[in-house]
Amino acid sequence: MAKAVASDEKPGSATKSTTPPARDPKLAVEEEYQLARRLNTVQSLELFIARHPDDPLAAKARADLRRLSR
């Protein structure tokens, strides 16, 4: 199905991309870890560890989990 052209656009002109740039993956993982710590539940920490088992923050999450389980 053909796309309608807006009246102020020239046919065949490329539209600008409105997709924002990708987030920094390290920042996203850091934010997820901070959320797990704020929730301070076994489930939140286990979920973080399951999603990011090889990230250095997973070691911190494991330590948090051990303290929480005491």
Secondary structure as UniProt FT lines:
FT   TURN            7..8
FT   TURN            11..12
FT   HELIX           25..39
FT   HELIX           42..51
FT   TURN            53..54
FT   HELIX           56..69
//
